[in-house]
Structure formats: structure tokens, C-alpha cells
Amino acid sequence: MKKQGILNRDIAETLAKLGHTDTIVIGDCGLPIPDHVRCIDLSLKKGVPTFLDVLEEVLADMEVESIMLAEEIKENNEKVYSELALLNLPTQFVSHERFKKETHEAKVIIRTGEITPYANIILQAGVIF
């Protein structure tokens, strides 16, 4: 049994398989999931687990070179946006409609129980060397 890091075997496997520039999505419980993209559904009930809790654990295990957010998060979810700004990662802002289109290219979407608007992020894998 793993002693530390991500215990969810599906997330751990996904992160281990990522290459440079591959993307994954962490999303709220309302984000549409394209039929062809694998979904790891962690949602238990409204608000559990939170988007930020899941993001924190993924970031501890994944080398991220940039992120993508919906422009709408700035005005519609200031709490989550202020936390994301602290990441100090290169950030691209796109419309929510474009964001949803970008999810079609992701290796996986991790669905949380988050119920606040636009609590979604695309993480682009970096390299550790």
C-alpha cells in the first residue's frame, strides 16, 4: 500500500503516464464530460471533496508548467480565483465555452463535489528536468 502521495489509484496511474504538455482537468460537479474523455469521479456529495482540496493534492504530485482557466472565474468565483492566483503559474484565460472545448483534449477529467461557479482548471504537464 502507498504510504504517501495520491492514494486514488486512478489518479496516481494517470499522473504516472503523463508526458510533457499533456493536460488533465479538475472540475466542479457541473462541468460537462466529453464522452471520449476518461472521468475520475470523486464527487461524494455537494461540496465534497472541494475543488481546492483535490487541486492541492494533484499539484503536490504533478509537475505543472501552465494552467488554463475560464475568464468568468474572475468575477463569478473570487474566492477560488484568489487561491489560484497564489499558484504563480503561467495562466491562460479563455471563455468558458472555449474552456469546455479544450477539455476534449485532456487525458482525464477529475470530477469533484465542488458547487461553486467556474471552479475548473486545465493543468498542462511540465517536465522535472
Secondary structure, 3 states (H helix, E strand, C coil): CCCCCCCCHHHHHHHHHCCCCCEEEEECCCCCCCCCCEEEECCCECCECCHHHHHHHHHHHCCEEEEEEECCHHHHCHHHHHHHHCCCCCEEEECHHHHHHHHHHCCEEEECCCCCCCCCEEEEECCCC
